[in-house]
Amino acid sequence: MADPTTDRLNIMLGELLDHMESAQEVASRIAQEYPEYRAMAGAVRSAADMVSMACEVEAYDEREEDE
């Protein structure tokens, strides 16, 4: 049986990842128009990558627990 806390964490990570991907798209468009914002776009991209990795690790941990 799935742990409700883990389920909620997965939902929250997924929602955060959706928001981060949207922020990354916006930051990339801004950086294309205003090159001085490239560093900001890079920081947003890095943050989105970290959230994505957290989602992958959480999914990997769940698979190991099921085995």
mmCIF file as gemmi writes it, N, C-alpha and C atoms, coordinates in Angstrom:
data_model
loop_
_atom_site.group_PDB
_atom_site.id
_atom_site.type_symbol
_atom_site.label_atom_id
_atom_site.label_alt_id
_atom_site.label_comp_id
_atom_site.label_asym_id
_atom_site.label_entity_id
_atom_site.label_seq_id
_atom_site.pdbx_PDB_ins_code
_atom_site.Cartn_x
_atom_site.Cartn_y
_atom_site.Cartn_z
_atom_site.occupancy
_atom_site.B_iso_or_equiv
_atom_site.pdbx_formal_charge
_atom_site.auth_seq_id
_atom_site.auth_asym_id
_atom_site.pdbx_PDB_model_num
ATOM 1 N N . MET Axp A 1 ? 0.838 -1.178 0 1 0 ? 1 A 1
ATOM 2 C CA . MET Axp A 1 ? 0 0 0 1 0 ? 1 A 1
ATOM 3 C C . MET Axp A 1 ? 0.886 1.245 0 1 0 ? 1 A 1
ATOM 4 N N . ALA Axp A 2 ? 0.524 2.211 -0.807 1 0 ? 2 A 1
ATOM 5 C CA . ALA Axp A 2 ? 1.325 3.421 -0.942 1 0 ? 2 A 1
ATOM 6 C C . ALA Axp A 2 ? 1.192 4.303 0.293 1 0 ? 2 A 1
ATOM 7 N N . ASP Axp A 3 ? 2.271 4.938 0.632 1 0 ? 3 A 1
ATOM 8 C CA . ASP Axp A 3 ? 2.308 5.854 1.766 1 0 ? 3 A 1
ATOM 9 C C . ASP Axp A 3 ? 1.712 7.199 1.328 1 0 ? 3 A 1
ATOM 10 N N . PRO Axp A 4 ? 0.693 7.72 2.033 1 0 ? 4 A 1
ATOM 11 C CA . PRO Axp A 4 ? 0.067 8.989 1.649 1 0 ? 4 A 1
ATOM 12 C C . PRO Axp A 4 ? 1.056 10.158 1.611 1 0 ? 4 A 1
ATOM 13 N N . THR Axp A 5 ? 2.03 10.131 2.508 1 0 ? 5 A 1
ATOM 14 C CA . THR Axp A 5 ? 3.032 11.203 2.53 1 0 ? 5 A 1
ATOM 15 C C . THR Axp A 5 ? 3.878 11.169 1.264 1 0 ? 5 A 1
ATOM 16 N N . THR Axp A 6 ? 4.271 9.974 0.855 1 0 ? 6 A 1
ATOM 17 C CA . THR Axp A 6 ? 5.059 9.826 -0.37 1 0 ? 6 A 1
ATOM 18 C C . THR Axp A 6 ? 4.241 10.215 -1.583 1 0 ? 6 A 1
ATOM 19 N N . ASP Axp A 7 ? 2.979 9.82 -1.591 1 0 ? 7 A 1
ATOM 20 C CA . ASP Axp A 7 ? 2.098 10.199 -2.705 1 0 ? 7 A 1
ATOM 21 C C . ASP Axp A 7 ? 1.989 11.714 -2.811 1 0 ? 7 A 1
ATOM 22 N N . ARG Axp A 8 ? 1.813 12.374 -1.685 1 0 ? 8 A 1
ATOM 23 C CA . ARG Axp A 8 ? 1.686 13.84 -1.674 1 0 ? 8 A 1
ATOM 24 C C . ARG Axp A 8 ? 2.983 14.498 -2.134 1 0 ? 8 A 1
ATOM 25 N N . LEU Axp A 9 ? 4.11 13.95 -1.701 1 0 ? 9 A 1
ATOM 26 C CA . LEU Axp A 9 ? 5.411 14.469 -2.123 1 0 ? 9 A 1
ATOM 27 C C . LEU Axp A 9 ? 5.563 14.364 -3.638 1 0 ? 9 A 1
ATOM 28 N N . ASN Axp A 10 ? 5.179 13.226 -4.182 1 0 ? 10 A 1
ATOM 29 C CA . ASN Axp A 10 ? 5.271 13.037 -5.629 1 0 ? 10 A 1
ATOM 30 C C . ASN Axp A 10 ? 4.394 14.036 -6.386 1 0 ? 10 A 1
ATOM 31 N N . ILE Axp A 11 ? 3.2 14.271 -5.869 1 0 ? 11 A 1
ATOM 32 C CA . ILE Axp A 11 ? 2.301 15.24 -6.503 1 0 ? 11 A 1
ATOM 33 C C . ILE Axp A 11 ? 2.921 16.635 -6.445 1 0 ? 11 A 1
ATOM 34 N N . MET Axp A 12 ? 3.442 16.991 -5.283 1 0 ? 12 A 1
ATOM 35 C CA . MET Axp A 12 ? 4.041 18.322 -5.125 1 0 ? 12 A 1
ATOM 36 C C . MET Axp A 12 ? 5.274 18.492 -6.016 1 0 ? 12 A 1
ATOM 37 N N . LEU Axp A 13 ? 6.112 17.469 -6.095 1 0 ? 13 A 1
ATOM 38 C CA . LEU Axp A 13 ? 7.285 17.548 -6.965 1 0 ? 13 A 1
ATOM 39 C C . LEU Axp A 13 ? 6.869 17.685 -8.424 1 0 ? 13 A 1
ATOM 40 N N . GLY Axp A 14 ? 5.848 16.953 -8.832 1 0 ? 14 A 1
ATOM 41 C CA . GLY Axp A 14 ? 5.363 17.049 -10.199 1 0 ? 14 A 1
ATOM 42 C C . GLY Axp A 14 ? 4.819 18.437 -10.517 1 0 ? 14 A 1
ATOM 43 N N . GLU Axp A 15 ? 4.067 19 -9.561 1 0 ? 15 A 1
ATOM 44 C CA . GLU Axp A 15 ? 3.534 20.346 -9.758 1 0 ? 15 A 1
ATOM 45 C C . GLU Axp A 15 ? 4.662 21.374 -9.806 1 0 ? 15 A 1
ATOM 46 N N . LEU Axp A 16 ? 5.643 21.216 -8.924 1 0 ? 16 A 1
ATOM 47 C CA . LEU Axp A 16 ? 6.786 22.129 -8.923 1 0 ? 16 A 1
ATOM 48 C C . LEU Axp A 16 ? 7.548 22.034 -10.238 1 0 ? 16 A 1
ATOM 49 N N . LEU Axp A 17 ? 7.729 20.816 -10.736 1 0 ? 17 A 1
ATOM 50 C CA . LEU Axp A 17 ? 8.431 20.637 -12.003 1 0 ? 17 A 1
ATOM 51 C C . LEU Axp A 17 ? 7.675 21.325 -13.144 1 0 ? 17 A 1
ATOM 52 N N . ASP Axp A 18 ? 6.362 21.208 -13.156 1 0 ? 18 A 1
ATOM 53 C CA . ASP Axp A 18 ? 5.565 21.901 -14.181 1 0 ? 18 A 1
ATOM 54 C C . ASP Axp A 18 ? 5.799 23.405 -14.128 1 0 ? 18 A 1
ATOM 55 N N . HIS Axp A 19 ? 5.784 23.966 -12.921 1 0 ? 19 A 1
ATOM 56 C CA . HIS Axp A 19 ? 6.009 25.409 -12.767 1 0 ? 19 A 1
ATOM 57 C C . HIS Axp A 19 ? 7.428 25.795 -13.188 1 0 ? 19 A 1
ATOM 58 N N . MET Axp A 20 ? 8.381 24.974 -12.822 1 0 ? 20 A 1
ATOM 59 C CA . MET Axp A 20 ? 9.773 25.282 -13.175 1 0 ? 20 A 1
ATOM 60 C C . MET Axp A 20 ? 9.99 25.222 -14.679 1 0 ? 20 A 1
ATOM 61 N N . GLU Axp A 21 ? 9.355 24.259 -15.341 1 0 ? 21 A 1
ATOM 62 C CA . GLU Axp A 21 ? 9.494 24.176 -16.795 1 0 ? 21 A 1
ATOM 63 C C . GLU Axp A 21 ? 8.879 25.401 -17.468 1 0 ? 21 A 1
ATOM 64 N N . SER Axp A 22 ? 7.76 25.872 -16.948 1 0 ? 22 A 1
ATOM 65 C CA . SER Axp A 22 ? 7.14 27.091 -17.473 1 0 ? 22 A 1
ATOM 66 C C . SER Axp A 22 ? 8.047 28.296 -17.234 1 0 ? 22 A 1
ATOM 67 N N . ALA Axp A 23 ? 8.613 28.384 -16.043 1 0 ? 23 A 1
ATOM 68 C CA . ALA Axp A 23 ? 9.52 29.49 -15.723 1 0 ? 23 A 1
ATOM 69 C C . ALA Axp A 23 ? 10.748 29.454 -16.622 1 0 ? 23 A 1
ATOM 70 N N . GLN Axp A 24 ? 11.211 28.259 -16.924 1 0 ? 24 A 1
ATOM 71 C CA . GLN Axp A 24 ? 12.377 28.111 -17.795 1 0 ? 24 A 1
ATOM 72 C C . GLN Axp A 24 ? 12.061 28.63 -19.199 1 0 ? 24 A 1
ATOM 73 N N . GLU Axp A 25 ? 10.887 28.319 -19.706 1 0 ? 25 A 1
ATOM 74 C CA . GLU Axp A 25 ? 10.488 28.815 -21.028 1 0 ? 25 A 1
ATOM 75 C C . GLU Axp A 25 ? 10.422 30.335 -21.046 1 0 ? 25 A 1
ATOM 76 N N . VAL Axp A 26 ? 9.828 30.921 -20.02 1 0 ? 26 A 1
ATOM 77 C CA . VAL Axp A 26 ? 9.712 32.382 -19.94 1 0 ? 26 A 1
ATOM 78 C C . VAL Axp A 26 ? 11.102 33.012 -19.843 1 0 ? 26 A 1
ATOM 79 N N . ALA Axp A 27 ? 11.942 32.468 -18.977 1 0 ? 27 A 1
ATOM 80 C CA . ALA Axp A 27 ? 13.286 33.02 -18.801 1 0 ? 27 A 1
ATOM 81 C C . ALA Axp A 27 ? 14.093 32.92 -20.098 1 0 ? 27 A 1
ATOM 82 N N . SER Axp A 28 ? 13.934 31.841 -20.829 1 0 ? 28 A 1
ATOM 83 C CA . SER Axp A 28 ? 14.651 31.682 -22.098 1 0 ? 28 A 1
ATOM 84 C C . SER Axp A 28 ? 14.206 32.733 -23.112 1 0 ? 28 A 1
ATOM 85 N N . ARG Axp A 29 ? 12.905 32.975 -23.176 1 0 ? 29 A 1
ATOM 86 C CA . ARG Axp A 29 ? 12.402 34.002 -24.104 1 0 ? 29 A 1
ATOM 87 C C . ARG Axp A 29 ? 12.912 35.383 -23.722 1 0 ? 29 A 1
ATOM 88 N N . ILE Axp A 30 ? 12.917 35.679 -22.429 1 0 ? 30 A 1
ATOM 89 C CA . ILE Axp A 30 ? 13.421 36.976 -21.974 1 0 ? 30 A 1
ATOM 90 C C . ILE Axp A 30 ? 14.9 37.116 -22.328 1 0 ? 30 A 1
ATOM 91 N N . ALA Axp A 31 ? 15.671 36.057 -22.097 1 0 ? 31 A 1
ATOM 92 C CA . ALA Axp A 31 ? 17.109 36.101 -22.376 1 0 ? 31 A 1
ATOM 93 C C . ALA Axp A 31 ? 17.392 36.259 -23.87 1 0 ? 31 A 1
ATOM 94 N N . GLN Axp A 32 ? 16.53 35.719 -24.722 1 0 ? 32 A 1
ATOM 95 C CA . GLN Axp A 32 ? 16.723 35.894 -26.159 1 0 ? 32 A 1
ATOM 96 C C . GLN Axp A 32 ? 16.527 37.355 -26.552 1 0 ? 32 A 1
ATOM 97 N N . GLU Axp A 33 ? 15.551 37.988 -25.935 1 0 ? 33 A 1
ATOM 98 C CA . GLU Axp A 33 ? 15.27 39.386 -26.262 1 0 ? 33 A 1
ATOM 99 C C . GLU Axp A 33 ? 16.234 40.344 -25.559 1 0 ? 33 A 1
ATOM 100 N N . TYR Axp A 34 ? 16.617 39.987 -24.337 1 0 ? 34 A 1
ATOM 101 C CA . TYR Axp A 34 ? 17.5 40.831 -23.542 1 0 ? 34 A 1
ATOM 102 C C . TYR Axp A 34 ? 18.697 39.997 -23.077 1 0 ? 34 A 1
ATOM 103 N N . PRO Axp A 35 ? 19.787 40.008 -23.835 1 0 ? 35 A 1
ATOM 104 C CA . PRO Axp A 35 ? 20.95 39.162 -23.513 1 0 ? 35 A 1
ATOM 105 C C . PRO Axp A 35 ? 21.506 39.353 -22.102 1 0 ? 35 A 1
ATOM 106 N N . GLU Axp A 36 ? 21.266 40.506 -21.495 1 0 ? 36 A 1
ATOM 107 C CA . GLU Axp A 36 ? 21.788 40.72 -20.143 1 0 ? 36 A 1
ATOM 108 C C . GLU Axp A 36 ? 21.102 39.811 -19.115 1 0 ? 36 A 1
ATOM 109 N N . TYR Axp A 37 ? 20.026 39.154 -19.517 1 0 ? 37 A 1
ATOM 110 C CA . TYR Axp A 37 ? 19.314 38.231 -18.62 1 0 ? 37 A 1
ATOM 111 C C . TYR Axp A 37 ? 19.685 36.763 -18.845 1 0 ? 37 A 1
ATOM 112 N N . ARG Axp A 38 ? 20.743 36.517 -19.586 1 0 ? 38 A 1
ATOM 113 C CA . ARG Axp A 38 ? 21.159 35.123 -19.833 1 0 ? 38 A 1
ATOM 114 C C . ARG Axp A 38 ? 21.519 34.388 -18.543 1 0 ? 38 A 1
ATOM 115 N N . ALA Axp A 39 ? 22.163 35.083 -17.621 1 0 ? 39 A 1
ATOM 116 C CA . ALA Axp A 39 ? 22.531 34.44 -16.349 1 0 ? 39 A 1
ATOM 117 C C . ALA Axp A 39 ? 21.281 34.016 -15.583 1 0 ? 39 A 1
ATOM 118 N N . MET Axp A 40 ? 20.248 34.847 -15.627 1 0 ? 40 A 1
ATOM 119 C CA . MET Axp A 40 ? 18.992 34.505 -14.96 1 0 ? 40 A 1
ATOM 120 C C . MET Axp A 40 ? 18.395 33.241 -15.591 1 0 ? 40 A 1
ATOM 121 N N . ALA Axp A 41 ? 18.407 33.194 -16.912 1 0 ? 41 A 1
ATOM 122 C CA . ALA Axp A 41 ? 17.864 32.022 -17.606 1 0 ? 41 A 1
ATOM 123 C C . ALA Axp A 41 ? 18.658 30.77 -17.24 1 0 ? 41 A 1
ATOM 124 N N . GLY Axp A 42 ? 19.965 30.912 -17.101 1 0 ? 42 A 1
ATOM 125 C CA . GLY Axp A 42 ? 20.798 29.781 -16.698 1 0 ? 42 A 1
ATOM 126 C C . GLY Axp A 42 ? 20.474 29.305 -15.291 1 0 ? 42 A 1
ATOM 127 N N . ALA Axp A 43 ? 20.231 30.247 -14.394 1 0 ? 43 A 1
ATOM 128 C CA . ALA Axp A 43 ? 19.884 29.883 -13.019 1 0 ? 43 A 1
ATOM 129 C C . ALA Axp A 43 ? 18.537 29.169 -12.966 1 0 ? 43 A 1
ATOM 130 N N . VAL Axp A 44 ? 17.585 29.643 -13.744 1 0 ? 44 A 1
ATOM 131 C CA . VAL Axp A 44 ? 16.266 28.99 -13.791 1 0 ? 44 A 1
ATOM 132 C C . VAL Axp A 44 ? 16.405 27.587 -14.375 1 0 ? 44 A 1
ATOM 133 N N . ARG Axp A 45 ? 17.218 27.448 -15.416 1 0 ? 45 A 1
ATOM 134 C CA . ARG Axp A 45 ? 17.437 26.138 -16.036 1 0 ? 45 A 1
ATOM 135 C C . ARG Axp A 45 ? 18.062 25.177 -15.019 1 0 ? 45 A 1
ATOM 136 N N . SER Axp A 46 ? 19.046 25.664 -14.253 1 0 ? 46 A 1
ATOM 137 C CA . SER Axp A 46 ? 19.686 24.821 -13.231 1 0 ? 46 A 1
ATOM 138 C C . SER Axp A 46 ? 18.685 24.391 -12.163 1 0 ? 46 A 1
ATOM 139 N N . ALA Axp A 47 ? 17.842 25.32 -11.739 1 0 ? 47 A 1
ATOM 140 C CA . ALA Axp A 47 ? 16.837 24.994 -10.72 1 0 ? 47 A 1
ATOM 141 C C . ALA Axp A 47 ? 15.846 23.957 -11.262 1 0 ? 47 A 1
ATOM 142 N N . ALA Axp A 48 ? 15.436 24.124 -12.512 1 0 ? 48 A 1
ATOM 143 C CA . ALA Axp A 48 ? 14.516 23.155 -13.126 1 0 ? 48 A 1
ATOM 144 C C . ALA Axp A 48 ? 15.179 21.782 -13.225 1 0 ? 48 A 1
ATOM 145 N N . ASP Axp A 49 ? 16.47 21.76 -13.534 1 0 ? 49 A 1
ATOM 146 C CA . ASP Axp A 49 ? 17.191 20.484 -13.603 1 0 ? 49 A 1
ATOM 147 C C . ASP Axp A 49 ? 17.24 19.799 -12.234 1 0 ? 49 A 1
ATOM 148 N N . MET Axp A 50 ? 17.435 20.585 -11.18 1 0 ? 50 A 1
ATOM 149 C CA . MET Axp A 50 ? 17.478 20.01 -9.83 1 0 ? 50 A 1
ATOM 150 C C . MET Axp A 50 ? 16.13 19.407 -9.445 1 0 ? 50 A 1
ATOM 151 N N . VAL Axp A 51 ? 15.053 20.104 -9.77 1 0 ? 51 A 1
ATOM 152 C CA . VAL Axp A 51 ? 13.719 19.578 -9.456 1 0 ? 51 A 1
ATOM 153 C C . VAL Axp A 51 ? 13.467 18.31 -10.267 1 0 ? 51 A 1
ATOM 154 N N . SER Axp A 52 ? 13.885 18.318 -11.521 1 0 ? 52 A 1
ATOM 155 C CA . SER Axp A 52 ? 13.718 17.138 -12.365 1 0 ? 52 A 1
ATOM 156 C C . SER Axp A 52 ? 14.479 15.94 -11.792 1 0 ? 52 A 1
ATOM 157 N N . MET Axp A 53 ? 15.697 16.187 -11.329 1 0 ? 53 A 1
ATOM 158 C CA . MET Axp A 53 ? 16.478 15.106 -10.717 1 0 ? 53 A 1
ATOM 159 C C . MET Axp A 53 ? 15.818 14.605 -9.446 1 0 ? 53 A 1
ATOM 160 N N . ALA Axp A 54 ? 15.24 15.498 -8.659 1 0 ? 54 A 1
ATOM 161 C CA . ALA Axp A 54 ? 14.545 15.085 -7.435 1 0 ? 54 A 1
ATOM 162 C C . ALA Axp A 54 ? 13.365 14.176 -7.779 1 0 ? 54 A 1
ATOM 163 N N . CYS Axp A 55 ? 12.66 14.503 -8.85 1 0 ? 55 A 1
ATOM 164 C CA . CYS Axp A 55 ? 11.54 13.654 -9.282 1 0 ? 55 A 1
ATOM 165 C C . CYS Axp A 55 ? 12.037 12.282 -9.704 1 0 ? 55 A 1
ATOM 166 N N . GLU Axp A 56 ? 13.146 12.244 -10.431 1 0 ? 56 A 1
ATOM 167 C CA . GLU Axp A 56 ? 13.703 10.978 -10.887 1 0 ? 56 A 1
ATOM 168 C C . GLU Axp A 56 ? 14.175 10.127 -9.708 1 0 ? 56 A 1
ATOM 169 N N . VAL Axp A 57 ? 14.829 10.752 -8.747 1 0 ? 57 A 1
ATOM 170 C CA . VAL Axp A 57 ? 15.322 10.025 -7.569 1 0 ? 57 A 1
ATOM 171 C C . VAL Axp A 57 ? 14.148 9.464 -6.778 1 0 ? 57 A 1
ATOM 172 N N . GLU Axp A 58 ? 13.119 10.274 -6.609 1 0 ? 58 A 1
ATOM 173 C CA . GLU Axp A 58 ? 11.94 9.81 -5.868 1 0 ? 58 A 1
ATOM 174 C C . GLU Axp A 58 ? 11.299 8.618 -6.572 1 0 ? 58 A 1
ATOM 175 N N . ALA Axp A 59 ? 11.181 8.685 -7.879 1 0 ? 59 A 1
ATOM 176 C CA . ALA Axp A 59 ? 10.599 7.578 -8.643 1 0 ? 59 A 1
ATOM 177 C C . ALA Axp A 59 ? 11.488 6.342 -8.548 1 0 ? 59 A 1
ATOM 178 N N . TYR Axp A 60 ? 12.797 6.519 -8.602 1 0 ? 60 A 1
ATOM 179 C CA . TYR Axp A 60 ? 13.735 5.402 -8.493 1 0 ? 60 A 1
ATOM 180 C C . TYR Axp A 60 ? 13.631 4.751 -7.118 1 0 ? 60 A 1
ATOM 181 N N . ASP Axp A 61 ? 13.565 5.573 -6.071 1 0 ? 61 A 1
ATOM 182 C CA . ASP Axp A 61 ? 13.439 5.029 -4.721 1 0 ? 61 A 1
ATOM 183 C C . ASP Axp A 61 ? 12.156 4.214 -4.559 1 0 ? 61 A 1
ATOM 184 N N . GLU Axp A 62 ? 11.07 4.688 -5.152 1 0 ? 62 A 1
ATOM 185 C CA . GLU Axp A 62 ? 9.801 3.95 -5.064 1 0 ? 62 A 1
ATOM 186 C C . GLU Axp A 62 ? 9.912 2.596 -5.746 1 0 ? 62 A 1
ATOM 187 N N . ARG Axp A 63 ? 10.572 2.55 -6.903 1 0 ? 63 A 1
ATOM 188 C CA . ARG Axp A 63 ? 10.724 1.279 -7.601 1 0 ? 63 A 1
ATOM 189 C C . ARG Axp A 63 ? 11.528 0.301 -6.771 1 0 ? 63 A 1
ATOM 190 N N . GLU Axp A 64 ? 12.581 0.763 -6.094 1 0 ? 64 A 1
ATOM 191 C CA . GLU Axp A 64 ? 13.392 -0.117 -5.254 1 0 ? 64 A 1
ATOM 192 C C . GLU Axp A 64 ? 12.593 -0.659 -4.079 1 0 ? 64 A 1
ATOM 193 N N . GLU Axp A 65 ? 11.715 0.166 -3.521 1 0 ? 65 A 1
ATOM 194 C CA . GLU Axp A 65 ? 10.895 -0.276 -2.389 1 0 ? 65 A 1
ATOM 195 C C . GLU Axp A 65 ? 9.894 -1.334 -2.807 1 0 ? 65 A 1
ATOM 196 N N . ASP Axp A 66 ? 9.417 -1.254 -4.058 1 0 ? 66 A 1
ATOM 197 C CA . ASP Axp A 66 ? 8.43 -2.203 -4.551 1 0 ? 66 A 1
ATOM 198 C C . ASP Axp A 66 ? 9.032 -3.583 -4.821 1 0 ? 66 A 1
ATOM 199 N N . GLU Axp A 67 ? 10.334 -3.633 -5.025 1 0 ? 67 A 1
ATOM 200 C CA . GLU Axp A 67 ? 10.979 -4.902 -5.373 1 0 ? 67 A 1
ATOM 201 C C . GLU Axp A 67 ? 11.242 -5.77 -4.184 1 0 ? 67 A 1
